[in-house]
Amino acid sequence: MTRLRPTRRSRMRHAWPLHDDVRTVGRARAVIRTELSQLSLSSEVVDDAVLMVSELITNALMYGAEPYELGLHVDAREIMCVVVDSSPLLPAQAPHDLAAEHGLGLRIIARLSDGFYGCHPQRYVTQPDLVGKATWFALPRRGAAGNVVPIRAGV
C-alpha cells in the first residue's frame, strides 16, 4: 500500500487536532470541503477528497489510538490529506466482500486516489514532540476543464 516518493514542501499546510467524538467525522468533512472549495478545485475533486477524509478518520477512530490529527498540504500540483494517530498498527485492506458493512474504506481510497495513498511515521503538526502513524492520500489539483489550478497569491 505505501508508495515511496519524494516529499515536497507545501505552500499551504494546515493541521487540526481531532477528538474521539461522534461529531468528529462530520466536522472534518466540513472543514476539508471549505478549505478545498476555496482553491477553485472541481467539485468532483472536492467530493472525492471529502469522502476519503471521512474514511481515513473513521478508520483512525475505529482502529487507531489518540491523539488524532487531520492535515492538509497543498502545492502547485496536488493536494494531500493526512490523518495521524498514535497506534503502531498499520492499516490493511479487508478481504474483498461487497456485502460487508465495514472494511471498504481503503478500497475506496485506493480507487479514488488512483493508488496514491499510503502510511508512514510522521510527527504531529499540532504536537511536534509526538510521532504517530500518518495515513494519507493525494489528488492532483485539477480544475473543471482538467487544467492544473494555480495556487492563489498569499496562500
N, C-alpha and C positions, 0 to 999 in steps of 0.2 A: 504494500500500500504506500509506503513512504517513498517519495521520489526525491533524490538529492539534486539540488540545483543551487546556483549561487543566489545569495540574498542581495537585494538592492536596498539602499536607503530609501525609505518612503519620503515623499514630500509632505504627506499628511499622515499623521499617526494619532489615533485615538484609542483610549482604553477605558473600560468601565468595569468596576467590581460588580459581581453578580451575587445575589443572595439565594440561599436554598429555600425558595418560596414558590408557591404555585403560580404567582403572577410574573415570575422572572422571564419565562419564555415570551409571553405576550409583550412585556416591556421591551425586551431586547429586539424583538421583531419591529416594534415601532421605532426604536432608536435607529436601527440599521436602515429601515425604509426612509426615514427622514434624512439621514446623512447621505445615503446614496442618491436620493431624489434631487438633492442639491447639486449633484455632479452632472446633470443633464445626461444621465445614462438612459438607455432604452428601458421601457417598462418591463420587458422580458428579463433583462439582466437584474434589475432591482427585485423582481418577483422571485427569480431563481435564488438570489443571494439571501433573501428573507427566509425562504423555505429551508435553505441549507443551514443558516444560522440557527433556526428553530431546531433542526435535527441535531446539530452539534451540542447545543445547550441541553437539550433533553437527554442526550447520551451522557453528558458530563454529570447532570443531576442524578441520573439513574445508576450509573456505573462508576463515576469518579468520586472525588473527595474534595471538601472545602480546603482552601478558598477557591472561588471561581472568578474568572475574568474573561471579558469579551474584548477583543482588539480588532481594529480596522486599520489597515495600511493601504494607502492609495499612492500610486505613482503614475507616470505618464502612460504605461502600458497595461496595468492591471490593478484590480482590487484584490485584497486578501483579507479574509475574515478568519480570526483565530479565537478559539476558546481554550483557556488554560485551566487545568485543575491539578490537584496535588497527588492523585492516585498514580502509582507506578504501573498499573495495568494498562497495556496498550489496547486500543480499540481493534476489534476484528469483525469482519463481516460474518453475520449469522448464515447458516446453511440456507440455500435458496428455497423459500417456501412462500408462494404468493398468498396463501391463506393465513399466514402468520399476522398477528396483530402488532408484534414488535419485531425488531431486527432488520428492518428495511432501510433505516436511516443512512448507513454508509453506502448502500447500493444507490440510493437516491443522490447522494453527494457525488459518488463516482460518476454517475451518468450526467448530471447537470454540470459538473466541472470539467467534463471531458478527461477525467483521470488526474486532474491537477489538485490533489488533496494529499494529506499525509499527517504524520505525527512525529514530533521531535521534542527533546528537552528545551525548555525556554524559561528565562527569568520573567517573573511577573512585572508588568509595567507599573501597576499601582502599588506593588510591594517589592521593590527591586532586590531585597535581601532574600527572597524566596525563589526557588526554582521548581517548576512544575512541568507537566506534560502539555504541550500545545497541539491541539488537533485543528487543522486548517483546511481551507480550500481557496483557490484563486480563480478569478474570472477575468477575461480580457475586458478592457474599457471600450466597449463598442457603442456607438450611437445608433439611433433608429435606422439610419441608412447603412450601417455596417462600418462606418468610419470611426477611427480612434478619436475619442473626445479629448481635447487638450485640457490640462489642469488649469483652473481659473487662477488668475493672479492673486497672490496673497494667501493661497491655501498651502 
